[in-house]
Amino acid sequence: MALTMHNKEFANKQIMDSTKYVRYTPEQVEALERVYSECPKPSSLRRQQLIRECPILSNIEPKQIKVWFQNRRCREKQRKEASRLQTVNRKLSAMNKLLMEENDRLQKQVSHLVYENGYMRQQLHSAPATTTDNSCESVVMSGQHQQQQNPTPQHPQRDASNPAGLLAVAEETLAEFLSKATGTAVDWVQMIGMKPGPDSIGIVAVSRNCSGVAARACGLVSLDPTKIAEILKDCPSWFRDCRCLDVLSVIPTGNGGTIELIYMQTYAPTTLAAARDFWLLRYSTSLEDGSLVVCERSLTSSTGGPTGPPPSSFVRAEMLASGFLIRPCEGGGSIIHIVDHVDLDAWSVPEVLRPLYESSKILAQKMTMAAMRHIRQIAQETSGEIQYGGGRQPAVLRTFSQRLSRGFNDAINGFLDDGWSLLSSDGGEDVTVAINSSPNKFLGSQYNWSMLPAFGGVLCAKASMLLQNVPPALLVRFLREHRSEWADYGVDAYSAACLKASPYAVPCARPGGFPSSHVILPLAHTVEHEEFLEVVRLEGHAFSPEDVALARDMYLLQLCSGIDENTVGACAQLVFAPIDESFADDAPLLASGFRVIPLDSKQDGPAASRTLDLASALEVGSGGTRPAGGTELSNYNSRSVLTIAFQFTFENHMRDNVAAMARQYVRSVVGSVQRVAMAISPSRLGPHAGPKALPGSPEALTLARWISRSYRIHTGGELLRADSLTGDALLKQLWHHSDAIMCCSLKTNASPVFTFANQAGLDMLETTLVALQDIMLDKILDEAGRKILCTEFAKIMQQGFAYLPGGMCVSSMGRAVSYEQAVAWKVLDDDDSNHCLAFMFMNWSFV
């Protein structure tokens, strides 16, 4: 029976029947609470059983017991909602405080700039008009020197080889770091798209016109300061470019802090430049307001201090005052400020790569934002906000991602101390091949590879190349979704063979095997979906009867990141490794893959506005011609560097054969990627690009006219409702038609293959114009659809068209698609000869 509002607070003690109140004794409430903890919603039989088993409830009617449980569930729901609202309120209060502090900092920066501007104006006006010296320029530069150039401070000569001297360096580092984190020592510019909020990554900014490159982030994290400091000090766990971090000395300070001397090595992102290392002092201490600070800087000849390990094959980079400030919030959680400021010695790398080492945005993505994302990920996992399926703990899935990324970095860098050595070249310098005969260090010492007497080691073939006008996110997304465009089944089979009981059942890979379809099975993703961990199932094929064992499906563990086109300065990466069906937590991972890094970005229009325009149909073959001035019409003008690395195991007696196969395969992949890159380059997809011929097909404009004319002839209706429109206008209407329109070849001795689809058709098939020609009609139709098409095919050829009932089909990615109705008709050329078969799927949607 319902309770009035003012009686709800007494629901645990009294209940209203139709004519009386019943007050529960403490013993009765205790008995009911015990049952509630086991079963919050007991059935009628369970409530009757409760009354029988508990004599103290014998005077309570079952109906009253039912209402008690209803009220108890209601109170529990209200309590959880109140707790959630309190948490949100605390986050908003903390974010408000953070924004007010950021506003104060910006006001100070504005005041400082106004003062500098006034001072420079005064000096300019007071200078004689006829002066020929550089006094004005000196005045201007003196005003900018402190604010914008931000040189490394000149420290007085001191003895930093003892604890007192190191403490002096540490205190100076602390002051410099705080002036960057909360002050105006660096001219910070907020990154586009970084909107602050209680559930966002925070406020992210990059430096402008300072020495080196710097990035800054501040935000809220629902962890206590000590836990955050512990996580961030473990740099290899979140900074994917960190190869190792060794703490060589720990010195306690009198104020309760610690000074650590650290040697850190980082990976090179490409094969074209050497890796960097750092010799650092790290200072951890507490401030008077209870905040935790961990700051660090390089020890150089100017700062003094002990000399670090020799750089050997590394280039010694410099870290300027950096670190993180963690302040506890009232009610739990922390406000965190992170600053990264480094000088990567850009002048030591090839000129074309210097933007990679001079970009604050790339530093922000790789270090500063990576740290914030990692902390937020752990905070949400700790609070139970993130739940992963498959029985895997989040920490295990993170370890898989780290191992894949680390294995790929090891392959790209090929460090001598890991056991890598170069093989002699075959005359070409485009592909580098290295071997490692002692892979236990990076494959895992728990695997006794010596049990295989013929096991020779691991071979890596790698290459780097420059790409022009190719968005990294778009390229990697295509490589992920359309594996058959570049991968070879024979090589996949060889890579997977090392995991079998008889590892070398495949004597050597045979490039040119059957294309294999693949299905992507999601496994995990980060909070902001900037990184995906997934399992890829490759459908097996046998090359010949003796290879029937290879017809089994194969599996890859795959890590994909950076495929959001709107993210500034992000590296896009696709890394994968073969796994077996057991997929053990400690399975060996031999990582291969692709990495695309933007070198500079001069994008004038939003990337999301680009579409695959039929008028700039892809030149997959040699028949097309590029229109004059195509690059000038592009709305995207940037360069990026692509790095490819593939790893294979080999037997001793097969080393040369595997090396030759690896070189050939990487060159084949490079050629495929170049073809894809040319096809998806926005300079070839511009809205003003002229029509180009599809291989073996008429020009796009002619094809659009044929499709529209044939539909009118056969059905008597108008497909585009554009009789008066010709040329580009007709083509654009076809391309942007809401229904999925596609054409396939009309051959009696082979399965029909798709030759064209409009934008809706490409979306339905989840493919592109490049990959469309690999999709056969009978592969997307289900069994019922194939039967209907076979039944109606004769009618289509005689009558010219047929209406097909609604049904189901599948996309190239294996997703189910439903449609209400379909129309099939013959497309006739200008001589009224059969050119192809067209389909239109109406009101389609993914199931």
Steps between C-alpha positions, in 0.01 A plus 500: 500500500640842402652728761448875521810717451534606866485136615788374278766586757327274752469209257755285681301512822137526412265413222150607434231243440156605396412613852808483727875562532735215581829577676792263439723403789879522461514118493247487216689764300826308552340178371360677194835670429676161505263369236529823297879470485459153347198568281374859455191387312365176656214317335164443664600145600826627647315763707259237636794274580664792683195543723499128580873487579505819713249484784561868578335584164193285560285804582589666166286430199669395171359809331671723756827311454475562123455874554798509739726354230362745243579794728841357584592475130375854446717634783802315362446653158462847650818453703700401191362791301582742782854360514540538123377860509739580785788359294399707198469809720850445640638462146328818386624692804855382438476581130365845583796558728736382228342728240514799734870438559557465126312824445721678756811366327376621162419844644855525633632398160283763328615767745861407440454514122319836522788638705757366252301642208477844662869500581593410142265767356659759726849401390399504133346849523790645697763369258623761242328460166832523310686243704665225300614275782314197634394652832130458421551141405699449817220645707243279330708191546578586863129508573439168327811326616383424849139420417522315168849363453523358852867405489651258745599705807871543553585347835789629705803279528455259791598156614200279429688177556393487866150477655492870590580601145243260358238638739571850369445376143184325616357814664571705188331232289197512733471878468532489120246219473241680715543817294409297190221296660315784673679814385586685181855379433382343173261651247239223496245465220203273558469209256197499272225264607614467860181598688532500881238320705465260793513197269748630242874452485539859621659819370784430255732767366822510298787745500552776247846632407692353792825306498432133435143373500261505794149389589282549806182332628289543811190313604313297760577141594304294753812353663696613804827691439730222623350248257525746209865573577575128513337445161665796325847416632467161330561658161526178290144404602342796317765659274514261204827651371683427827733204454638492852529717809772413748523670840874495567504691829250612767594781738265601784474873573460674831151627419357149461542483125724286278741568216543228240761476226336333200616372164217468245508366146225569247420336168539670164160519330643422154793319341637830369651650819677387815325448833529750787611454859490724810714543812262642760462628851155434647385681812197388702371716785191645669396865506364689798141468376526119495558471126733237361760604243724282287724703269799409287761645268812391316837526668736673259830680515315824576308355796789296633462166672614146432562393143250253365560182298651554155233533228650216287261459203260763637487875455499678837189719524427758768201525728434848632312548825198268476284291731161486666325681783225309686262676737241311705136601461245525777296181511756293308679511169774731382573793270808426293726725291745335259778678309732338246781713357779343294764586243534199268800636305299532179807618305650151517222338295439527123337830413180339377448341844566810708134595534455172687754616761385863505126447549349582839175340385668164442665527843161574654343191339786261574586607857277754671160379387612137515578546870161661569315231307684222682414642841134548407487146361631352826270723706193378310614138520555538874153646552340222294373739229665287230404137454666278241362174372683177434611450858816712457607745766565857377863479614553189283352672195720805561800270516409353160488852351833592656667181378376550144616860493835414659560209262431723201736769634772238558460382141524854358807594706691169490733582790833318505471420871177312423695272268405652164744505209452612139503260206678598183285678245375342178600813310198708585503745788125532542457209745723429800520143631634418846518172690501412867620155603421547870139621518436393861554857617195635321289189428512379859750286685225256600506364143787259452570559135814285522272193515460548127838391362441662163380831642722776368342811645285793396535700179365853454449675167424872530475813293404866535356727234358849467136554409356817354144620567389179672322537837661244738169414667328433168783279373524287815124465520498369143785256572309371802164456327629370165779262583461310174618812312856456626540174698598164352342183633815294444706735716229503769504121501878494536489749788233296679693173450754588770227457762411145398625177653689433176602861446648475154234304318517780244849479345487860389238760428368509149392854414203515270268276697126534517362821650345419836199667653532613859272574792594750770397400853521793748687424822554830680535872442626798694270754664497741207511226234834624369640145517340161428616151594334232290527147368495450123382166364635413156300239313723212393565381145705207374742561217485138388377162632827443688452832681157412632626553857531870419127529432449572870419855604787713628489767769682828554514719808480854365554846645362798310539863604477853363217446249306810605556749216415797724786434743788744450855366488404139569700205373285233333614142551389144418699224674415130503647165598386142433348312793359151536151402608595472869603869516686460829584807708873433453482407132804608295426797275706558185377847405481639146312793358482858377560841656410830331617823664405847373803716434306821465138596456364783286140396478264774393172311527358246742601145422154373573359687201692289249310241299600252237375689196418283202609784272856429619471125456803307619785419267566143604668418173701686244211614285420816692656841459547758768340834421721803471524703814358222715721580793396862496138398541568297811362609833763298685871560463727315738775244520532194716753222546389138477702229673435134425652204689423129465655229718534129419658203671730281289688172505877514469513334158215721369636839607591626154171383352299671775708817460429507126129438564490775765662754267261409219200516732586838651556643152162359398335654807670834429363490146150420626514778759620748239208403276254539788662828607465642150137393489396651832709815474265799530683661208338229289167526677448874470157620396647682199712216368421404146352161407743216450447158351443190708709204378300318235200731550367812329560840647304569816271754332416259221431218744266722703310591182472134397370395844233773506394450136475120532287528813258728316484271194434180697278619788340811352596695813765761576795397714650846548212729400745712308409497135632849447821433690811377326864448577617565855152574635369160386805327643468674836133401529589137439791514742293653781183293439359381834458138384794268442566479124768268368605336175652160441651326202270305269680176425349158449820306573603671825350634818389863464752742654409853609643774281333811642295618798379841609574636847202321660606178330854530631363568847274196484783274383744667743762534232656753261526529125848347524385182673161481328632297207600217734140447617282248320122530486432150629715567807280781631164334439365245745370163380145627453624801302712282273203271428273794418762654270547169315122472458465857373817512290330380180227760548761772544675402177174479302297785652795715595418532872340330799385601846650282775336460841660630817756284674843481658856531374842544659762773468865436418567517875247224572228724643136413428305750288124504445318668209130551425517443125751476217487576130727337242531625143725470198721797424520561125773695325450744213468209255233338719736216581507349848775671701436392861232418754383769744339450842327746729442397864229716657476607865794287610637497854745305711340240724 
